[in-house]
């Protein structure tokens, strides 16, 4: 038996999972500039749960965080 014709597939505009994710409002994240955080210095010590972390500004302008 032979049939001729075209098969068309309909695709929803958005997958159901993405639609529910996009409906949730995004939480605001606090932002601070590295210049303000370092205040003209090249290193900053951050105390967190009894440990010290060093935030350093490299010569190339990158930030490195080490424990």
Jmol script that loads the backbone (N, CA, C; Angstrom):
load data "model"
ATOM      1  N   UNK A   1       0.848  -1.158   0.000  1.00  0.00           N
ATOM      2  CA  UNK A   1       0.000   0.000   0.000  1.00  0.00           C
ATOM      3  C   UNK A   1       0.899   1.228   0.000  1.00  0.00           C
ATOM      4  N   UNK A   2       0.622   2.159  -0.863  1.00  0.00           N
ATOM      5  CA  UNK A   2       1.445   3.348  -1.009  1.00  0.00           C
ATOM      6  C   UNK A   2       0.600   4.569  -0.700  1.00  0.00           C
ATOM      7  N   UNK A   3       1.175   5.454   0.118  1.00  0.00           N
ATOM      8  CA  UNK A   3       0.477   6.698   0.413  1.00  0.00           C
ATOM      9  C   UNK A   3       1.384   7.849   0.039  1.00  0.00           C
ATOM     10  N   UNK A   4       0.826   8.879  -0.461  1.00  0.00           N
ATOM     11  CA  UNK A   4       1.610  10.060  -0.777  1.00  0.00           C
ATOM     12  C   UNK A   4       1.075  11.219   0.032  1.00  0.00           C
ATOM     13  N   UNK A   5       1.941  12.160   0.304  1.00  0.00           N
ATOM     14  CA  UNK A   5       1.546  13.311   1.092  1.00  0.00           C
ATOM     15  C   UNK A   5       2.712  13.777   1.940  1.00  0.00           C
ATOM     16  N   UNK A   6       2.483  14.805   2.670  1.00  0.00           N
ATOM     17  CA  UNK A   6       3.539  15.326   3.530  1.00  0.00           C
ATOM     18  C   UNK A   6       3.124  15.158   4.976  1.00  0.00           C
ATOM     19  N   UNK A   7       4.092  14.933   5.775  1.00  0.00           N
ATOM     20  CA  UNK A   7       3.875  14.782   7.209  1.00  0.00           C
ATOM     21  C   UNK A   7       4.364  16.054   7.875  1.00  0.00           C
ATOM     22  N   UNK A   8       3.513  16.718   8.587  1.00  0.00           N
ATOM     23  CA  UNK A   8       3.926  17.926   9.298  1.00  0.00           C
ATOM     24  C   UNK A   8       3.848  17.674  10.787  1.00  0.00           C
ATOM     25  N   UNK A   9       4.886  18.083  11.463  1.00  0.00           N
ATOM     26  CA  UNK A   9       4.940  17.935  12.909  1.00  0.00           C
ATOM     27  C   UNK A   9       4.776  19.308  13.533  1.00  0.00           C
ATOM     28  N   UNK A  10       3.925  19.388  14.498  1.00  0.00           N
ATOM     29  CA  UNK A  10       3.786  20.670  15.184  1.00  0.00           C
ATOM     30  C   UNK A  10       4.665  20.653  16.423  1.00  0.00           C
ATOM     31  N   UNK A  11       5.291  21.749  16.679  1.00  0.00           N
ATOM     32  CA  UNK A  11       6.190  21.871  17.828  1.00  0.00           C
ATOM     33  C   UNK A  11       5.665  23.001  18.709  1.00  0.00           C
ATOM     34  N   UNK A  12       5.527  22.749  20.010  1.00  0.00           N
ATOM     35  CA  UNK A  12       5.080  23.833  20.889  1.00  0.00           C
ATOM     36  C   UNK A  12       6.099  24.973  20.873  1.00  0.00           C
ATOM     37  N   UNK A  13       5.625  26.180  21.127  1.00  0.00           N
ATOM     38  CA  UNK A  13       6.510  27.336  21.087  1.00  0.00           C
ATOM     39  C   UNK A  13       7.600  27.247  22.148  1.00  0.00           C
ATOM     40  N   UNK A  14       7.325  26.675  23.285  1.00  0.00           N
ATOM     41  CA  UNK A  14       8.314  26.477  24.348  1.00  0.00           C
ATOM     42  C   UNK A  14       8.107  25.112  24.961  1.00  0.00           C
ATOM     43  N   UNK A  15       9.204  24.439  25.291  1.00  0.00           N
ATOM     44  CA  UNK A  15       9.040  23.187  26.037  1.00  0.00           C
ATOM     45  C   UNK A  15       8.363  23.485  27.377  1.00  0.00           C
ATOM     46  N   UNK A  16       7.509  22.596  27.864  1.00  0.00           N
ATOM     47  CA  UNK A  16       6.781  22.861  29.114  1.00  0.00           C
ATOM     48  C   UNK A  16       7.693  23.175  30.292  1.00  0.00           C
ATOM     49  N   UNK A  17       8.855  22.529  30.384  1.00  0.00           N
ATOM     50  CA  UNK A  17       9.754  22.754  31.504  1.00  0.00           C
ATOM     51  C   UNK A  17      10.301  24.180  31.484  1.00  0.00           C
ATOM     52  N   UNK A  18      10.680  24.673  30.306  1.00  0.00           N
ATOM     53  CA  UNK A  18      11.206  26.039  30.211  1.00  0.00           C
ATOM     54  C   UNK A  18      10.139  27.069  30.531  1.00  0.00           C
ATOM     55  N   UNK A  19       8.929  26.808  30.136  1.00  0.00           N
ATOM     56  CA  UNK A  19       7.855  27.759  30.398  1.00  0.00           C
ATOM     57  C   UNK A  19       7.670  27.956  31.897  1.00  0.00           C
ATOM     58  N   UNK A  20       7.759  26.879  32.683  1.00  0.00           N
ATOM     59  CA  UNK A  20       7.577  27.020  34.126  1.00  0.00           C
ATOM     60  C   UNK A  20       8.776  27.702  34.782  1.00  0.00           C
ATOM     61  N   UNK A  21       9.971  27.479  34.258  1.00  0.00           N
ATOM     62  CA  UNK A  21      11.161  28.125  34.815  1.00  0.00           C
ATOM     63  C   UNK A  21      11.115  29.622  34.536  1.00  0.00           C
ATOM     64  N   UNK A  22      10.737  29.994  33.321  1.00  0.00           N
ATOM     65  CA  UNK A  22      10.703  31.402  32.962  1.00  0.00           C
ATOM     66  C   UNK A  22       9.623  32.165  33.709  1.00  0.00           C
ATOM     67  N   UNK A  23       8.612  31.476  34.183  1.00  0.00           N
ATOM     68  CA  UNK A  23       7.533  32.134  34.905  1.00  0.00           C
ATOM     69  C   UNK A  23       7.967  32.560  36.309  1.00  0.00           C
ATOM     70  N   UNK A  24       8.981  31.899  36.872  1.00  0.00           N
ATOM     71  CA  UNK A  24       9.442  32.226  38.221  1.00  0.00           C
ATOM     72  C   UNK A  24      10.270  33.505  38.175  1.00  0.00           C
ATOM     73  N   UNK A  25      10.020  34.448  39.077  1.00  0.00           N
ATOM     74  CA  UNK A  25      10.805  35.687  39.087  1.00  0.00           C
ATOM     75  C   UNK A  25      12.241  35.416  39.535  1.00  0.00           C
ATOM     76  N   UNK A  26      13.175  36.128  38.938  1.00  0.00           N
ATOM     77  CA  UNK A  26      14.592  35.971  39.293  1.00  0.00           C
ATOM     78  C   UNK A  26      14.880  36.720  40.590  1.00  0.00           C
ATOM     79  N   UNK A  27      15.640  36.082  41.460  1.00  0.00           N
ATOM     80  CA  UNK A  27      16.017  36.719  42.728  1.00  0.00           C
ATOM     81  C   UNK A  27      17.124  37.736  42.462  1.00  0.00           C
ATOM     82  N   UNK A  28      17.045  38.872  43.100  1.00  0.00           N
ATOM     83  CA  UNK A  28      18.062  39.910  42.929  1.00  0.00           C
ATOM     84  C   UNK A  28      19.337  39.496  43.655  1.00  0.00           C
ATOM     85  N   UNK A  29      20.457  39.660  42.980  1.00  0.00           N
ATOM     86  CA  UNK A  29      21.758  39.337  43.557  1.00  0.00           C
ATOM     87  C   UNK A  29      22.493  40.644  43.823  1.00  0.00           C
ATOM     88  N   UNK A  30      23.032  40.784  45.018  1.00  0.00           N
ATOM     89  CA  UNK A  30      23.777  41.991  45.376  1.00  0.00           C
ATOM     90  C   UNK A  30      25.069  42.044  44.579  1.00  0.00           C
ATOM     91  N   UNK A  31      25.398  43.188  44.018  1.00  0.00           N
ATOM     92  CA  UNK A  31      26.614  43.358  43.227  1.00  0.00           C
ATOM     93  C   UNK A  31      27.466  44.475  43.822  1.00  0.00           C
ATOM     94  N   UNK A  32      28.795  44.274  43.766  1.00  0.00           N
ATOM     95  CA  UNK A  32      29.730  45.295  44.231  1.00  0.00           C
ATOM     96  C   UNK A  32      30.927  45.271  43.284  1.00  0.00           C
ATOM     97  N   UNK A  33      31.447  46.424  42.927  1.00  0.00           N
ATOM     98  CA  UNK A  33      32.587  46.471  42.006  1.00  0.00           C
ATOM     99  C   UNK A  33      33.859  46.035  42.737  1.00  0.00           C
ATOM    100  N   UNK A  34      34.775  45.450  41.987  1.00  0.00           N
ATOM    101  CA  UNK A  34      36.042  45.017  42.586  1.00  0.00           C
ATOM    102  C   UNK A  34      36.845  46.222  43.066  1.00  0.00           C
ATOM    103  N   UNK A  35      36.724  47.362  42.380  1.00  0.00           N
ATOM    104  CA  UNK A  35      37.441  48.563  42.808  1.00  0.00           C
ATOM    105  C   UNK A  35      36.964  49.016  44.183  1.00  0.00           C
ATOM    106  N   UNK A  36      35.664  48.946  44.390  1.00  0.00           N
ATOM    107  CA  UNK A  36      35.125  49.341  45.696  1.00  0.00           C
ATOM    108  C   UNK A  36      35.521  48.330  46.774  1.00  0.00           C
ATOM    109  N   UNK A  37      35.502  47.073  46.419  1.00  0.00           N
ATOM    110  CA  UNK A  37      35.840  46.015  47.369  1.00  0.00           C
ATOM    111  C   UNK A  37      37.310  46.097  47.787  1.00  0.00           C
ATOM    112  N   UNK A  38      38.205  46.301  46.830  1.00  0.00           N
ATOM    113  CA  UNK A  38      39.636  46.354  47.127  1.00  0.00           C
ATOM    114  C   UNK A  38      40.091  47.721  47.626  1.00  0.00           C
ATOM    115  N   UNK A  39      39.337  48.769  47.359  1.00  0.00           N
ATOM    116  CA  UNK A  39      39.616  50.128  47.839  1.00  0.00           C
ATOM    117  C   UNK A  39      41.054  50.568  47.540  1.00  0.00           C
ATOM    118  N   UNK A  40      41.503  50.339  46.296  1.00  0.00           N
ATOM    119  CA  UNK A  40      42.833  50.786  45.900  1.00  0.00           C
ATOM    120  C   UNK A  40      43.964  49.848  46.263  1.00  0.00           C
ATOM    121  N   UNK A  41      43.684  48.804  46.999  1.00  0.00           N
ATOM    122  CA  UNK A  41      44.706  47.821  47.382  1.00  0.00           C
ATOM    123  C   UNK A  41      44.739  46.693  46.359  1.00  0.00           C
ATOM    124  N   UNK A  42      45.748  45.842  46.437  1.00  0.00           N
ATOM    125  CA  UNK A  42      45.861  44.707  45.521  1.00  0.00           C
ATOM    126  C   UNK A  42      45.451  43.390  46.181  1.00  0.00           C
ATOM    127  N   UNK A  43      45.186  43.422  47.493  1.00  0.00           N
ATOM    128  CA  UNK A  43      44.805  42.196  48.202  1.00  0.00           C
ATOM    129  C   UNK A  43      43.802  42.517  49.296  1.00  0.00           C
ATOM    130  N   UNK A  44      42.908  41.568  49.512  1.00  0.00           N
ATOM    131  CA  UNK A  44      41.868  41.694  50.526  1.00  0.00           C
ATOM    132  C   UNK A  44      41.747  40.347  51.230  1.00  0.00           C
ATOM    133  N   UNK A  45      41.631  40.348  52.548  1.00  0.00           N
ATOM    134  CA  UNK A  45      41.427  39.115  53.305  1.00  0.00           C
ATOM    135  C   UNK A  45      39.956  39.045  53.696  1.00  0.00           C
ATOM    136  N   UNK A  46      39.334  37.918  53.358  1.00  0.00           N
ATOM    137  CA  UNK A  46      37.928  37.685  53.688  1.00  0.00           C
ATOM    138  C   UNK A  46      37.880  36.596  54.750  1.00  0.00           C
ATOM    139  N   UNK A  47      37.244  36.893  55.874  1.00  0.00           N
ATOM    140  CA  UNK A  47      37.076  35.890  56.933  1.00  0.00           C
ATOM    141  C   UNK A  47      35.720  35.231  56.745  1.00  0.00           C
ATOM    142  N   UNK A  48      35.743  33.882  56.686  1.00  0.00           N
ATOM    143  CA  UNK A  48      34.511  33.121  56.471  1.00  0.00           C
ATOM    144  C   UNK A  48      34.560  31.838  57.288  1.00  0.00           C
ATOM    145  N   UNK A  49      33.656  31.716  58.238  1.00  0.00           N
ATOM    146  CA  UNK A  49      33.524  30.508  59.076  1.00  0.00           C
ATOM    147  C   UNK A  49      34.859  30.080  59.685  1.00  0.00           C
ATOM    148  N   UNK A  50      35.608  31.034  60.201  1.00  0.00           N
ATOM    149  CA  UNK A  50      36.868  30.726  60.872  1.00  0.00           C
ATOM    150  C   UNK A  50      38.064  30.563  59.955  1.00  0.00           C
ATOM    151  N   UNK A  51      37.878  30.692  58.661  1.00  0.00           N
ATOM    152  CA  UNK A  51      38.990  30.582  57.713  1.00  0.00           C
ATOM    153  C   UNK A  51      39.231  31.932  57.046  1.00  0.00           C
ATOM    154  N   UNK A  52      40.450  32.117  56.559  1.00  0.00           N
ATOM    155  CA  UNK A  52      40.791  33.342  55.837  1.00  0.00           C
ATOM    156  C   UNK A  52      40.992  33.024  54.370  1.00  0.00           C
ATOM    157  N   UNK A  53      40.415  33.840  53.518  1.00  0.00           N
ATOM    158  CA  UNK A  53      40.559  33.733  52.070  1.00  0.00           C
ATOM    159  C   UNK A  53      41.187  35.023  51.567  1.00  0.00           C
ATOM    160  N   UNK A  54      42.109  34.908  50.627  1.00  0.00           N
ATOM    161  CA  UNK A  54      42.801  36.071  50.080  1.00  0.00           C
ATOM    162  C   UNK A  54      42.301  36.321  48.667  1.00  0.00           C
ATOM    163  N   UNK A  55      41.799  37.518  48.446  1.00  0.00           N
ATOM    164  CA  UNK A  55      41.387  37.952  47.122  1.00  0.00           C
ATOM    165  C   UNK A  55      42.484  38.871  46.609  1.00  0.00           C
ATOM    166  N   UNK A  56      43.150  38.452  45.521  1.00  0.00           N
ATOM    167  CA  UNK A  56      44.278  39.208  44.988  1.00  0.00           C
ATOM    168  C   UNK A  56      43.993  39.683  43.575  1.00  0.00           C
ATOM    169  N   UNK A  57      44.464  40.885  43.271  1.00  0.00           N
ATOM    170  CA  UNK A  57      44.399  41.444  41.937  1.00  0.00           C
ATOM    171  C   UNK A  57      45.747  41.214  41.274  1.00  0.00           C
ATOM    172  N   UNK A  58      45.754  40.516  40.133  1.00  0.00           N
ATOM    173  CA  UNK A  58      47.017  40.214  39.449  1.00  0.00           C
ATOM    174  C   UNK A  58      47.468  41.398  38.598  1.00  0.00           C
ATOM    175  N   UNK A  59      48.697  41.305  38.092  1.00  0.00           N
ATOM    176  CA  UNK A  59      49.216  42.348  37.201  1.00  0.00           C
ATOM    177  C   UNK A  59      48.397  42.463  35.923  1.00  0.00           C
ATOM    178  N   UNK A  60      47.762  41.363  35.524  1.00  0.00           N
ATOM    179  CA  UNK A  60      46.948  41.348  34.308  1.00  0.00           C
ATOM    180  C   UNK A  60      45.504  41.777  34.555  1.00  0.00           C
ATOM    181  N   UNK A  61      45.199  42.197  35.792  1.00  0.00           N
ATOM    182  CA  UNK A  61      43.858  42.669  36.103  1.00  0.00           C
ATOM    183  C   UNK A  61      42.854  41.579  36.426  1.00  0.00           C
ATOM    184  N   UNK A  62      43.328  40.359  36.661  1.00  0.00           N
ATOM    185  CA  UNK A  62      42.449  39.235  37.025  1.00  0.00           C
ATOM    186  C   UNK A  62      42.355  39.144  38.536  1.00  0.00           C
ATOM    187  N   UNK A  63      41.276  38.510  39.009  1.00  0.00           N
ATOM    188  CA  UNK A  63      41.107  38.285  40.434  1.00  0.00           C
ATOM    189  C   UNK A  63      41.351  36.819  40.752  1.00  0.00           C
ATOM    190  N   UNK A  64      42.071  36.559  41.840  1.00  0.00           N
ATOM    191  CA  UNK A  64      42.341  35.193  42.294  1.00  0.00           C
ATOM    192  C   UNK A  64      41.928  35.110  43.757  1.00  0.00           C
ATOM    193  N   UNK A  65      41.130  34.093  44.084  1.00  0.00           N
ATOM    194  CA  UNK A  65      40.710  33.851  45.467  1.00  0.00           C
ATOM    195  C   UNK A  65      41.376  32.561  45.931  1.00  0.00           C
ATOM    196  N   UNK A  66      42.160  32.661  47.023  1.00  0.00           N
ATOM    197  CA  UNK A  66      42.835  31.482  47.574  1.00  0.00           C
ATOM    198  C   UNK A  66      42.559  31.392  49.064  1.00  0.00           C
ATOM    199  N   UNK A  67      42.673  30.189  49.585  1.00  0.00           N
ATOM    200  CA  UNK A  67      42.462  29.962  51.013  1.00  0.00           C
ATOM    201  C   UNK A  67      43.796  30.022  51.716  1.00  0.00           C
TER     202      UNK A  67
END
end "model"
wireframe off; spacefill off
backbone 0.3
color backbone group
